[in-house]
Amino acid sequence: MGIRKTSIAIFFVVILTISISNHNVSAVTVIEKATPPPCLFLCNGFPLNNFACWHDCGLKGYNDGRCGGNPSRCCCRN
């Protein structure tokens, strides 16, 4: 009786393994690649440039724009 139980258990394990491994699964990426914010023009460090940067970015549909980096550039962001 022990051989019969062992053979049935092995049979079910084989069937389970075949049924699991026989599925074709394809993964699709749902995370979009991050893109750096657009940098419009060079800033020269004056405080007035932050306002000009914010204004130009607003005209292009962004919520904010700041001068930063080296060399200092006006970069837009939402």
Backbone as XML, in Angstrom:
<?xml version="1.0"?>
<chain id="A" units="angstrom">
  <residue number="1" name="MET">
    <atom name="N" x="0.813" y="-1.181" z="0.000"/>
    <atom name="CA" x="0.000" y="0.000" z="0.000"/>
    <atom name="C" x="0.861" y="1.252" z="0.000"/>
  </residue>
  <residue number="2" name="GLY">
    <atom name="N" x="2.079" y="1.176" z="0.584"/>
    <atom name="CA" x="2.973" y="2.322" z="0.648"/>
    <atom name="C" x="3.471" y="2.723" z="-0.724"/>
  </residue>
  <residue number="3" name="ILE">
    <atom name="N" x="3.703" y="1.723" z="-1.591"/>
    <atom name="CA" x="4.177" y="2.012" z="-2.955"/>
    <atom name="C" x="3.066" y="2.705" z="-3.731"/>
  </residue>
  <residue number="4" name="ARG">
    <atom name="N" x="1.836" y="2.296" z="-3.541"/>
    <atom name="CA" x="0.697" y="2.885" z="-4.251"/>
    <atom name="C" x="0.526" y="4.363" z="-3.855"/>
  </residue>
  <residue number="5" name="LYS">
    <atom name="N" x="0.617" y="4.689" z="-2.556"/>
    <atom name="CA" x="0.489" y="6.068" z="-2.101"/>
    <atom name="C" x="1.632" y="6.927" z="-2.653"/>
  </residue>
  <residue number="6" name="THR">
    <atom name="N" x="2.826" y="6.373" z="-2.658"/>
    <atom name="CA" x="3.984" y="7.104" z="-3.179"/>
    <atom name="C" x="3.818" y="7.366" z="-4.665"/>
  </residue>
  <residue number="7" name="SER">
    <atom name="N" x="3.365" y="6.356" z="-5.433"/>
    <atom name="CA" x="3.189" y="6.553" z="-6.873"/>
    <atom name="C" x="2.104" y="7.572" z="-7.167"/>
  </residue>
  <residue number="8" name="ILE">
    <atom name="N" x="1.023" y="7.565" z="-6.405"/>
    <atom name="CA" x="-0.053" y="8.534" z="-6.626"/>
    <atom name="C" x="0.432" y="9.942" z="-6.278"/>
  </residue>
  <residue number="9" name="ALA">
    <atom name="N" x="1.190" y="10.079" z="-5.204"/>
    <atom name="CA" x="1.728" y="11.383" z="-4.821"/>
    <atom name="C" x="2.674" y="11.913" z="-5.903"/>
  </residue>
  <residue number="10" name="ILE">
    <atom name="N" x="3.536" y="11.061" z="-6.407"/>
    <atom name="CA" x="4.458" y="11.473" z="-7.475"/>
    <atom name="C" x="3.678" y="11.839" z="-8.731"/>
  </residue>
  <residue number="11" name="PHE">
    <atom name="N" x="2.649" y="11.073" z="-9.045"/>
    <atom name="CA" x="1.819" y="11.369" z="-10.218"/>
    <atom name="C" x="1.189" y="12.760" z="-10.100"/>
  </residue>
  <residue number="12" name="PHE">
    <atom name="N" x="0.622" y="13.070" z="-8.935"/>
    <atom name="CA" x="0.019" y="14.385" z="-8.743"/>
    <atom name="C" x="1.052" y="15.510" z="-8.788"/>
  </residue>
  <residue number="13" name="VAL">
    <atom name="N" x="2.229" y="15.278" z="-8.257"/>
    <atom name="CA" x="3.290" y="16.286" z="-8.315"/>
    <atom name="C" x="3.696" y="16.537" z="-9.762"/>
  </residue>
  <residue number="14" name="VAL">
    <atom name="N" x="3.810" y="15.475" z="-10.561"/>
    <atom name="CA" x="4.165" y="15.625" z="-11.977"/>
    <atom name="C" x="3.068" y="16.379" z="-12.716"/>
  </residue>
  <residue number="15" name="ILE">
    <atom name="N" x="1.825" y="16.051" z="-12.497"/>
    <atom name="CA" x="0.706" y="16.735" z="-13.156"/>
    <atom name="C" x="0.679" y="18.210" z="-12.753"/>
  </residue>
  <residue number="16" name="LEU">
    <atom name="N" x="0.867" y="18.488" z="-11.468"/>
    <atom name="CA" x="0.885" y="19.865" z="-10.994"/>
    <atom name="C" x="2.034" y="20.647" z="-11.625"/>
  </residue>
  <residue number="17" name="THR">
    <atom name="N" x="3.204" y="20.053" z="-11.692"/>
    <atom name="CA" x="4.365" y="20.720" z="-12.292"/>
    <atom name="C" x="4.127" y="21.014" z="-13.763"/>
  </residue>
  <residue number="18" name="ILE">
    <atom name="N" x="3.576" y="20.062" z="-14.486"/>
    <atom name="CA" x="3.305" y="20.261" z="-15.915"/>
    <atom name="C" x="2.251" y="21.349" z="-16.109"/>
  </residue>
  <residue number="19" name="SER">
    <atom name="N" x="1.217" y="21.359" z="-15.295"/>
    <atom name="CA" x="0.160" y="22.357" z="-15.478"/>
    <atom name="C" x="0.645" y="23.760" z="-15.140"/>
  </residue>
  <residue number="20" name="ILE">
    <atom name="N" x="1.530" y="23.896" z="-14.177"/>
    <atom name="CA" x="2.056" y="25.219" z="-13.821"/>
    <atom name="C" x="3.044" y="25.715" z="-14.870"/>
  </residue>
  <residue number="21" name="SER">
    <atom name="N" x="3.916" y="24.854" z="-15.334"/>
    <atom name="CA" x="4.976" y="25.297" z="-16.244"/>
    <atom name="C" x="4.519" y="25.416" z="-17.692"/>
  </residue>
  <residue number="22" name="ASN">
    <atom name="N" x="3.316" y="25.023" z="-18.010"/>
    <atom name="CA" x="2.853" y="25.037" z="-19.383"/>
    <atom name="C" x="2.182" y="26.359" z="-19.763"/>
  </residue>
  <residue number="23" name="HIS">
    <atom name="N" x="2.108" y="27.327" z="-18.857"/>
    <atom name="CA" x="1.477" y="28.607" z="-19.151"/>
    <atom name="C" x="2.496" y="29.572" z="-19.741"/>
  </residue>
  <residue number="24" name="ASN">
    <atom name="N" x="2.112" y="30.221" z="-20.811"/>
    <atom name="CA" x="2.965" y="31.249" z="-21.399"/>
    <atom name="C" x="2.602" y="32.576" z="-20.752"/>
  </residue>
  <residue number="25" name="VAL">
    <atom name="N" x="3.538" y="33.136" z="-20.023"/>
    <atom name="CA" x="3.307" y="34.386" z="-19.310"/>
    <atom name="C" x="4.141" y="35.466" z="-19.970"/>
  </residue>
  <residue number="26" name="SER">
    <atom name="N" x="3.490" y="36.576" z="-20.290"/>
    <atom name="CA" x="4.233" y="37.698" z="-20.845"/>
    <atom name="C" x="4.023" y="38.902" z="-19.946"/>
  </residue>
  <residue number="27" name="ALA">
    <atom name="N" x="5.114" y="39.527" z="-19.576"/>
    <atom name="CA" x="5.047" y="40.683" z="-18.685"/>
    <atom name="C" x="5.087" y="41.960" z="-19.514"/>
  </residue>
  <residue number="28" name="VAL">
    <atom name="N" x="4.331" y="42.945" z="-19.074"/>
    <atom name="CA" x="4.296" y="44.239" z="-19.734"/>
    <atom name="C" x="4.726" y="45.288" z="-18.725"/>
  </residue>
  <residue number="29" name="THR">
    <atom name="N" x="5.597" y="46.174" z="-19.150"/>
    <atom name="CA" x="6.068" y="47.226" z="-18.262"/>
    <atom name="C" x="4.971" y="48.264" z="-18.067"/>
  </residue>
  <residue number="30" name="VAL">
    <atom name="N" x="4.692" y="48.594" z="-16.809"/>
    <atom name="CA" x="3.688" y="49.608" z="-16.515"/>
    <atom name="C" x="4.323" y="50.892" z="-15.984"/>
  </residue>
  <residue number="31" name="ILE">
    <atom name="N" x="5.614" y="50.857" z="-15.728"/>
    <atom name="CA" x="6.312" y="52.031" z="-15.223"/>
    <atom name="C" x="6.946" y="52.754" z="-16.403"/>
  </residue>
  <residue number="32" name="GLU">
    <atom name="N" x="6.611" y="54.016" z="-16.536"/>
    <atom name="CA" x="7.189" y="54.804" z="-17.616"/>
    <atom name="C" x="8.590" y="55.262" z="-17.229"/>
  </residue>
  <residue number="33" name="LYS">
    <atom name="N" x="9.443" y="55.362" z="-18.210"/>
    <atom name="CA" x="10.793" y="55.830" z="-17.950"/>
    <atom name="C" x="10.753" y="57.312" z="-17.593"/>
  </residue>
  <residue number="34" name="ALA">
    <atom name="N" x="11.540" y="57.664" z="-16.605"/>
    <atom name="CA" x="11.602" y="59.062" z="-16.191"/>
    <atom name="C" x="12.387" y="59.866" z="-17.227"/>
  </residue>
  <residue number="35" name="THR">
    <atom name="N" x="11.867" y="61.007" z="-17.555"/>
    <atom name="CA" x="12.569" y="61.892" z="-18.472"/>
    <atom name="C" x="12.976" y="63.139" z="-17.712"/>
  </residue>
  <residue number="36" name="PRO">
    <atom name="N" x="14.157" y="63.631" z="-17.979"/>
    <atom name="CA" x="14.585" y="64.839" z="-17.280"/>
    <atom name="C" x="13.722" y="66.021" z="-17.711"/>
  </residue>
  <residue number="37" name="PRO">
    <atom name="N" x="13.535" y="66.976" z="-16.818"/>
    <atom name="CA" x="12.709" y="68.120" z="-17.188"/>
    <atom name="C" x="13.387" y="68.939" z="-18.282"/>
  </residue>
  <residue number="38" name="PRO">
    <atom name="N" x="12.599" y="69.582" z="-19.130"/>
    <atom name="CA" x="13.195" y="70.372" z="-20.186"/>
    <atom name="C" x="13.866" y="71.625" z="-19.627"/>
  </residue>
  <residue number="39" name="CYS">
    <atom name="N" x="15.062" y="71.884" z="-20.083"/>
    <atom name="CA" x="15.785" y="73.089" z="-19.680"/>
    <atom name="C" x="15.781" y="74.040" z="-20.872"/>
  </residue>
  <residue number="40" name="LEU">
    <atom name="N" x="15.223" y="75.233" z="-20.668"/>
    <atom name="CA" x="14.947" y="76.132" z="-21.784"/>
    <atom name="C" x="16.122" y="77.027" z="-22.158"/>
  </residue>
  <residue number="41" name="PHE">
    <atom name="N" x="16.731" y="77.670" z="-21.156"/>
    <atom name="CA" x="17.804" y="78.600" z="-21.481"/>
    <atom name="C" x="18.775" y="78.695" z="-20.314"/>
  </residue>
  <residue number="42" name="LEU">
    <atom name="N" x="19.920" y="79.309" z="-20.545"/>
    <atom name="CA" x="20.907" y="79.501" z="-19.496"/>
    <atom name="C" x="20.502" y="80.667" z="-18.607"/>
  </residue>
  <residue number="43" name="CYS">
    <atom name="N" x="20.719" y="80.526" z="-17.308"/>
    <atom name="CA" x="20.471" y="81.606" z="-16.356"/>
    <atom name="C" x="21.825" y="82.184" z="-15.946"/>
  </residue>
  <residue number="44" name="ASN">
    <atom name="N" x="21.840" y="83.467" z="-15.591"/>
    <atom name="CA" x="23.111" y="84.050" z="-15.176"/>
    <atom name="C" x="23.180" y="84.303" z="-13.683"/>
  </residue>
  <residue number="45" name="GLY">
    <atom name="N" x="22.250" y="83.757" z="-12.909"/>
    <atom name="CA" x="22.339" y="83.834" z="-11.458"/>
    <atom name="C" x="21.597" y="84.991" z="-10.829"/>
  </residue>
  <residue number="46" name="PHE">
    <atom name="N" x="21.043" y="85.895" z="-11.576"/>
    <atom name="CA" x="20.290" y="87.002" z="-10.994"/>
    <atom name="C" x="18.927" y="86.503" z="-10.525"/>
  </residue>
  <residue number="47" name="PRO">
    <atom name="N" x="18.388" y="87.040" z="-9.413"/>
    <atom name="CA" x="17.073" y="86.594" z="-8.925"/>
    <atom name="C" x="15.962" y="86.807" z="-9.949"/>
  </residue>
  <residue number="48" name="LEU">
    <atom name="N" x="16.098" y="87.801" z="-10.802"/>
    <atom name="CA" x="15.076" y="88.055" z="-11.798"/>
    <atom name="C" x="14.951" y="86.892" z="-12.779"/>
  </residue>
  <residue number="49" name="ASN">
    <atom name="N" x="16.024" y="86.151" z="-12.972"/>
    <atom name="CA" x="15.976" y="85.017" z="-13.893"/>
    <atom name="C" x="15.048" y="83.917" z="-13.401"/>
  </residue>
  <residue number="50" name="ASN">
    <atom name="N" x="14.897" y="83.742" z="-12.076"/>
    <atom name="CA" x="13.960" y="82.737" z="-11.571"/>
    <atom name="C" x="12.531" y="83.108" z="-11.954"/>
  </residue>
  <residue number="51" name="PHE">
    <atom name="N" x="12.199" y="84.391" z="-11.899"/>
    <atom name="CA" x="10.862" y="84.804" z="-12.306"/>
    <atom name="C" x="10.670" y="84.590" z="-13.803"/>
  </residue>
  <residue number="52" name="ALA">
    <atom name="N" x="11.682" y="84.956" z="-14.595"/>
    <atom name="CA" x="11.592" y="84.762" z="-16.049"/>
    <atom name="C" x="11.482" y="83.274" z="-16.381"/>
  </residue>
  <residue number="53" name="CYS">
    <atom name="N" x="12.222" y="82.480" z="-15.664"/>
    <atom name="CA" x="12.182" y="81.022" z="-15.869"/>
    <atom name="C" x="10.791" y="80.490" z="-15.522"/>
  </residue>
  <residue number="54" name="TRP">
    <atom name="N" x="10.252" y="80.879" z="-14.363"/>
    <atom name="CA" x="8.924" y="80.451" z="-13.938"/>
    <atom name="C" x="7.873" y="80.878" z="-14.965"/>
  </residue>
  <residue number="55" name="HIS">
    <atom name="N" x="7.992" y="82.091" z="-15.467"/>
    <atom name="CA" x="7.038" y="82.623" z="-16.439"/>
    <atom name="C" x="7.094" y="81.829" z="-17.743"/>
  </residue>
  <residue number="56" name="ASP">
    <atom name="N" x="8.293" y="81.594" z="-18.262"/>
    <atom name="CA" x="8.437" y="80.858" z="-19.525"/>
    <atom name="C" x="7.946" y="79.425" z="-19.400"/>
  </residue>
  <residue number="57" name="CYS">
    <atom name="N" x="8.212" y="78.807" z="-18.266"/>
    <atom name="CA" x="7.738" y="77.437" z="-18.060"/>
    <atom name="C" x="6.215" y="77.407" z="-17.963"/>
  </residue>
  <residue number="58" name="GLY">
    <atom name="N" x="5.624" y="78.431" z="-17.323"/>
    <atom name="CA" x="4.172" y="78.520" z="-17.236"/>
    <atom name="C" x="3.527" y="78.639" z="-18.606"/>
  </residue>
  <residue number="59" name="LEU">
    <atom name="N" x="4.171" y="79.382" z="-19.495"/>
    <atom name="CA" x="3.641" y="79.522" z="-20.850"/>
    <atom name="C" x="3.686" y="78.203" z="-21.617"/>
  </residue>
  <residue number="60" name="LYS">
    <atom name="N" x="4.606" y="77.322" z="-21.242"/>
    <atom name="CA" x="4.727" y="76.029" z="-21.911"/>
    <atom name="C" x="3.887" y="74.945" z="-21.242"/>
  </residue>
  <residue number="61" name="GLY">
    <atom name="N" x="3.115" y="75.313" z="-20.186"/>
    <atom name="CA" x="2.216" y="74.357" z="-19.560"/>
    <atom name="C" x="2.757" y="73.678" z="-18.318"/>
  </residue>
  <residue number="62" name="TYR">
    <atom name="N" x="3.900" y="74.110" z="-17.808"/>
    <atom name="CA" x="4.457" y="73.515" z="-16.587"/>
    <atom name="C" x="4.025" y="74.334" z="-15.376"/>
  </residue>
  <residue number="63" name="ASN">
    <atom name="N" x="4.080" y="73.719" z="-14.193"/>
    <atom name="CA" x="3.676" y="74.390" z="-12.960"/>
    <atom name="C" x="4.781" y="75.259" z="-12.374"/>
  </residue>
  <residue number="64" name="ASP">
    <atom name="N" x="6.022" y="74.929" z="-12.645"/>
    <atom name="CA" x="7.127" y="75.620" z="-11.990"/>
    <atom name="C" x="8.359" y="75.604" z="-12.873"/>
  </residue>
  <residue number="65" name="GLY">
    <atom name="N" x="9.251" y="76.508" z="-12.611"/>
    <atom name="CA" x="10.537" y="76.552" z="-13.299"/>
    <atom name="C" x="11.552" y="77.240" z="-12.424"/>
  </residue>
  <residue number="66" name="ARG">
    <atom name="N" x="12.747" y="76.688" z="-12.337"/>
    <atom name="CA" x="13.807" y="77.249" z="-11.486"/>
    <atom name="C" x="15.129" y="77.200" z="-12.228"/>
  </residue>
  <residue number="67" name="CYS">
    <atom name="N" x="15.989" y="78.135" z="-11.861"/>
    <atom name="CA" x="17.359" y="78.119" z="-12.374"/>
    <atom name="C" x="18.195" y="77.252" z="-11.450"/>
  </residue>
  <residue number="68" name="GLY">
    <atom name="N" x="18.972" y="76.376" z="-12.011"/>
    <atom name="CA" x="19.826" y="75.520" z="-11.203"/>
    <atom name="C" x="20.793" y="74.745" z="-12.059"/>
  </residue>
  <residue number="69" name="GLY">
    <atom name="N" x="21.753" y="74.138" z="-11.403"/>
    <atom name="CA" x="22.750" y="73.314" z="-12.094"/>
    <atom name="C" x="24.000" y="74.103" z="-12.413"/>
  </residue>
  <residue number="70" name="ASN">
    <atom name="N" x="24.920" y="73.445" z="-13.071"/>
    <atom name="CA" x="26.164" y="74.080" z="-13.470"/>
    <atom name="C" x="26.472" y="73.629" z="-14.889"/>
  </residue>
  <residue number="71" name="PRO">
    <atom name="N" x="26.359" y="74.436" z="-15.893"/>
    <atom name="CA" x="25.974" y="75.848" z="-15.851"/>
    <atom name="C" x="24.511" y="75.988" z="-15.488"/>
  </residue>
  <residue number="72" name="SER">
    <atom name="N" x="24.172" y="77.130" z="-14.906"/>
    <atom name="CA" x="22.812" y="77.380" z="-14.425"/>
    <atom name="C" x="21.848" y="77.444" z="-15.609"/>
  </residue>
  <residue number="73" name="ARG">
    <atom name="N" x="20.829" y="76.571" z="-15.581"/>
    <atom name="CA" x="19.822" y="76.516" z="-16.640"/>
    <atom name="C" x="18.440" y="76.637" z="-16.038"/>
  </residue>
  <residue number="74" name="CYS">
    <atom name="N" x="17.502" y="77.151" z="-16.836"/>
    <atom name="CA" x="16.101" y="77.225" z="-16.438"/>
    <atom name="C" x="15.462" y="75.878" z="-16.773"/>
  </residue>
  <residue number="75" name="CYS">
    <atom name="N" x="15.071" y="75.130" z="-15.752"/>
    <atom name="CA" x="14.455" y="73.812" z="-15.958"/>
    <atom name="C" x="13.015" y="73.834" z="-15.455"/>
  </residue>
  <residue number="76" name="CYS">
    <atom name="N" x="12.105" y="73.323" z="-16.273"/>
    <atom name="CA" x="10.674" y="73.303" z="-15.956"/>
    <atom name="C" x="10.311" y="71.995" z="-15.261"/>
  </residue>
  <residue number="77" name="ARG">
    <atom name="N" x="9.258" y="72.065" z="-14.424"/>
    <atom name="CA" x="8.762" y="70.856" z="-13.765"/>
    <atom name="C" x="7.303" y="71.029" z="-13.391"/>
  </residue>
  <residue number="78" name="ASN">
    <atom name="N" x="6.640" y="69.922" z="-13.194"/>
    <atom name="CA" x="5.231" y="69.928" z="-12.772"/>
    <atom name="C" x="5.120" y="69.696" z="-11.307"/>
  </residue>
</chain>
